[in-house]
Amino acid sequence: MAIPKFKPLEEASGSTKKIVKPVLIAVIAILLGAFGLEASSNDFDLGKLFGGSSLQESKVARDEEGNVLFDKEGQMLHKARVPTNITVMTSPPNPKPKDFSLKSVEQIMI
């Protein structure tokens, strides 16, 4: 059984096909790379990478369950600089807690 062709791409011009094919290949390669990093529990801080840090300095620290570790200020911890004597959190702190208190019916009606 033959695999059916994608209709919009089949009816497109030759120059469109030359543009779309490399774009699709690049997207698939990026997704496979992201899946590989996630499957191996590796994360990199792109801000540090683009800032000029090495791969080892920008690798994000994780706990045994695979959660990204944050310090008390909400900054991600990196494997190259994880101190052994500090308390770490698995999610960034919430700077302003939300007020979920209920108002009485009279306050709502006024």
C-alpha positions in Angstrom: 0.0 0.0 0.0 1.4 3.3 -1.0 1.7 6.2 1.5 -0.5 9.0 0.4 1.1 12.4 -0.4 0.4 15.6 1.5 -2.0 17.4 -0.8 -1.0 21.0 -0.2 2.7 20.1 -0.7 1.9 17.9 -3.7 0.2 20.8 -5.5 2.9 23.3 -4.5 5.4 24.7 -6.9 9.0 23.4 -7.2 10.5 26.4 -5.4 8.1 26.0 -2.4 9.0 22.4 -2.1 12.7 23.3 -2.0 12.0 25.7 0.9 9.6 23.5 2.9 11.6 20.3 2.9 14.7 21.7 4.7 12.5 23.6 7.2 10.6 20.4 8.1 13.9 18.5 8.4 15.3 21.2 10.7 12.1 21.1 12.9 12.3 17.3 13.2 16.0 17.5 14.1 15.3 20.1 16.8 12.4 18.0 18.2 14.5 14.9 18.3 17.3 16.7 20.0 14.9 18.1 22.6 13.5 14.6 23.2 17.0 13.2 23.6 17.9 15.9 26.2 14.7 15.2 28.1 15.1 11.5 28.0 18.6 11.7 29.4 17.4 14.4 32.1 19.8 17.0 30.8 18.9 20.7 30.7 20.9 23.7 29.8 20.3 27.3 30.7 20.2 29.0 27.3 20.7 32.5 28.9 24.1 31.3 30.3 25.0 29.6 27.0 24.3 32.7 25.0 26.1 34.8 27.6 29.3 32.9 26.9 29.4 30.2 29.6 30.5 26.7 28.8 28.2 23.7 28.6 29.4 22.4 31.9 28.7 25.8 33.6 25.2 26.1 32.1 24.0 22.5 32.9 21.0 22.8 35.2 21.0 20.7 38.5 18.2 18.2 39.1 17.2 16.2 42.2 16.7 12.4 42.3 13.2 12.7 40.8 14.3 14.8 37.9 13.0 18.2 39.1 15.0 21.3 38.4 16.5 22.8 41.5 16.1 26.5 42.5 17.8 28.5 45.2 15.9 30.8 47.7 15.9 33.7 45.2 14.3 31.6 42.5 17.4 31.2 40.3 18.1 27.8 38.8 21.0 26.0 40.3 23.7 24.8 37.9 25.7 21.5 38.3 29.0 23.3 38.3 28.1 25.5 41.2 25.8 23.5 43.5 27.0 23.9 47.1 26.6 20.9 49.3 25.4 22.7 52.5 22.4 24.7 51.3 18.7 24.0 51.2 17.2 23.9 47.7 13.7 24.0 46.4 12.2 22.2 43.4 10.1 25.1 42.3 10.8 28.9 42.3 9.3 30.8 45.3 6.1 32.7 44.9 6.9 36.3 45.6 3.3 37.4 46.2 0.8 34.8 47.5 -2.6 35.2 45.9 -5.6 36.1 48.1 -8.2 33.4 47.8 -10.3 34.7 50.7 -14.1 34.7 49.9 -16.1 37.9 50.3 -19.4 37.8 52.0 -22.6 38.0 49.9 -23.3 41.6 51.0 -19.8 42.8 49.8 -20.3 41.2 46.4 -23.8 42.6 45.9 -22.8 46.2 46.7 
